[in-house]
Amino acid sequence: MLKPKRKITKQELKEDKLVKTTLQVKNYFEENYKQVSYVVMGLFIVIAILFLYRYYNQKTSQQANAQLGMAQIEFTNSNYDKATVRLLRLIQEYPGTDEANQGMFLLANIYYQQKNYKQARDYFSEFVDAYSGSDILLASGYAGLAACLETENNFAQAAKSYEKAARRAEEFNESDNYYYLAAMCYKKAGETAKAKEQFETLVKESKVGKISKDAEMQLILLQ
């Protein structure tokens, strides 16, 4: 007499599937051991590279910051030659860092004070192109560039640079002063309409009384 077939339960089906899946995974790893090991090793290498890159950046930043700090001390003490040497080294050894960019700004100021306007202009120009940090520092960079352009009688370009400085310094009191300097440069460049427009805006909107009065006087002179 035939025995009736035992009905397989859902639990047994699940266990059977689990066993099959486990065996399949085991077989896959055994058959593709080298490929899998390469993938795992690749992941470890990527992680290691990212860790080393981050460590290197932190160390580089610390070293660059130390170099900038020493240059600032020399600058404060008016030891411009020593400050220049340190800043040139900072820019050369740590290019692209925030510290190197700030170093360019400081170096440009030194050259300007020494009346080396061409070098100052070059470093101010490089600074405003590379730097993306503090707006007030960037505004000062554009203003420095404009001042250098004035020494070359390039008043039209100086005016545009002063305007860039003013826009960067919108939240600071210095903004109106930059707009006034821009208007004066437009006047010197013979661009009377632009100068007049800028002076009129300052008369109406400037929160600095002296600048507003000076702008009003310039409008009278332009009549």
C-alpha positions in Angstrom: 0.0 0.0 0.0 1.4 3.4 -1.1 2.0 5.9 1.7 0.4 9.3 1.0 2.9 12.1 0.1 3.6 14.4 3.0 2.6 18.0 2.3 5.6 20.4 2.4 5.0 23.3 4.7 5.7 27.0 3.9 8.4 27.1 6.5 10.2 24.1 4.8 9.9 25.9 1.4 11.5 29.0 2.9 14.3 27.0 4.5 14.9 25.2 1.2 15.1 28.5 -0.7 17.5 29.8 1.9 19.7 26.8 1.5 19.7 27.1 -2.3 20.5 30.8 -2.1 23.3 30.2 0.4 24.8 27.5 -1.8 24.5 29.8 -4.9 26.3 32.6 -3.1 29.0 30.2 -1.8 29.5 28.7 -5.3 29.7 32.2 -6.8 32.4 33.3 -4.4 34.3 30.1 -5.0 34.1 30.4 -8.7 34.8 34.2 -8.8 37.1 34.4 -5.8 39.8 36.5 -7.6 37.3 39.0 -9.1 35.5 39.5 -5.8 38.8 39.8 -3.9 39.9 42.5 -6.4 36.7 44.4 -5.9 37.1 44.3 -2.1 40.8 45.3 -2.3 39.8 48.1 -4.7 37.3 49.5 -2.1 40.0 49.3 0.6 42.4 51.2 -1.7 39.8 53.9 -2.4 39.1 54.4 1.3 42.8 54.5 2.0 43.4 57.1 -0.7 40.5 59.3 0.6 41.8 59.1 4.1 45.4 60.0 3.1 44.1 62.8 0.9 42.1 64.3 3.8 45.1 63.9 6.1 47.4 65.5 3.6 45.0 68.4 3.1 44.7 69.0 6.8 48.5 68.9 7.3 49.1 71.1 4.3 46.5 73.6 5.5 48.2 73.7 9.0 51.6 74.3 7.4 50.3 77.0 5.0 48.5 78.7 7.9 51.7 78.8 9.9 53.6 80.3 7.0 50.9 82.9 6.5 50.9 83.8 10.2 54.7 84.4 10.2 54.4 86.6 7.1 51.6 88.6 8.8 53.8 89.2 11.8 56.6 90.5 9.6 54.1 92.7 7.7 52.7 94.1 11.0 56.3 94.9 12.1 57.0 96.6 8.7 59.6 94.0 7.8 58.4 94.0 4.3 61.4 92.3 2.7 61.1 89.3 5.1 57.3 89.2 4.7 57.8 89.2 0.9 60.1 86.2 1.1 57.7 84.2 3.2 54.7 85.1 1.1 56.4 84.2 -2.2 57.4 80.8 -0.6 53.8 80.3 0.7 52.4 81.0 -2.8 54.9 78.7 -4.5 54.7 75.8 -2.0 50.9 75.8 -1.3 49.2 76.9 -4.5 45.4 76.9 -4.6 45.0 77.0 -0.8 43.0 79.7 0.9 46.2 80.7 2.7 48.1 81.2 -0.5 45.3 83.3 -1.9 45.4 85.5 1.2 49.1 85.6 0.8 48.7 87.1 -2.7 46.5 89.8 -1.2 49.0 90.7 1.4 51.9 90.6 -1.1 50.0 92.9 -3.4 49.6 95.4 -0.6 53.3 95.3 0.1 54.2 96.0 -3.5 51.6 98.8 -3.6 53.1 100.5 -0.5 56.6 100.2 -2.2 55.1 101.9 -5.3 55.7 98.8 -7.4 52.3 99.2 -9.0 52.8 96.7 -11.8 53.6 93.8 -9.4 50.8 95.0 -7.1 48.3 95.0 -10.0 49.3 91.5 -11.0 48.9 90.0 -7.6 45.6 91.9 -6.9 44.3 90.6 -10.2 45.4 87.0 -9.4 43.9 87.3 -6.0 40.4 88.4 -7.1 40.3 85.7 -9.7 41.3 82.9 -7.3 39.8 83.9 -3.9 36.2 83.0 -3.0 36.1 83.7 0.8 35.3 86.8 2.7 33.4 89.5 0.8 35.1 92.4 2.5 38.5 91.0 1.7 37.5 90.4 -1.9 36.1 94.0 -2.0 39.5 95.2 -0.8 41.2 93.2 -3.5 39.1 94.8 -6.2 39.7 98.3 -4.7 43.4 97.6 -4.6 43.3 96.5 -8.3 41.4 99.7 -9.1 44.0 101.9 -7.3 46.8 100.3 -9.4 44.9 100.9 -12.6 44.5 104.5 -11.6 48.3 104.9 -11.5 48.3 103.7 -15.1 45.7 106.3 -16.0 43.4 103.4 -17.0 40.4 105.1 -15.4 37.6 103.3 -17.2 38.8 99.9 -16.0 39.5 101.3 -12.5 35.9 102.5 -12.3 34.6 99.0 -13.2 36.9 97.5 -10.5 35.7 100.0 -7.9 32.1 99.0 -8.8 32.9 95.4 -8.3 34.4 96.3 -4.9 31.3 98.2 -4.0 29.0 95.3 -4.9 31.0 93.0 -2.8 30.9 95.4 0.1 27.1 96.1 -0.1 26.6 95.1 3.6 29.5 97.3 4.7 29.9 101.1 5.1 32.8 101.1 2.7 30.4 100.4 -0.3 29.4 104.0 -0.8 33.0 105.1 -0.8 33.8 102.6 -3.6 30.9 103.8 -5.6 32.2 107.4 -5.2 35.6 106.4 -6.4 34.1 104.6 -9.3 32.2 107.8 -10.3 35.4 109.9 -10.0 37.2 107.5 -12.3 34.4 107.6 -14.8 34.7 111.4 -14.7 38.4 111.2 -15.3 37.9 108.8 -18.2 35.5 111.3 -19.8 32.5 109.1 -19.3 30.4 111.9 -17.9 27.0 110.2 -18.2 28.1 107.2 -16.1 29.8 109.5 -13.6 26.6 111.7 -13.3 24.4 108.6 -12.8 26.7 107.3 -10.0 26.8 110.7 -8.2 23.0 111.1 -8.4 22.5 107.6 -6.9 24.9 108.5 -4.0 23.0 111.8 -3.4 19.7 109.9 -3.1 20.8 106.7 -1.4 24.1 107.2 0.4 23.9 106.8 4.2 27.2 108.5 4.6 26.6 112.2 4.9 30.0 113.4 3.7 29.9 111.2 0.6 26.4 112.4 -0.2 27.5 116.0 0.0 30.7 115.4 -2.0 28.6 113.6 -4.7 26.3 116.6 -4.8 29.2 119.0 -5.3 30.6 116.8 -8.1 27.2 117.0 -9.9 27.4 120.8 -9.7 30.8 120.7 -11.2 29.6 118.5 -14.0 26.9 121.0 -15.1 
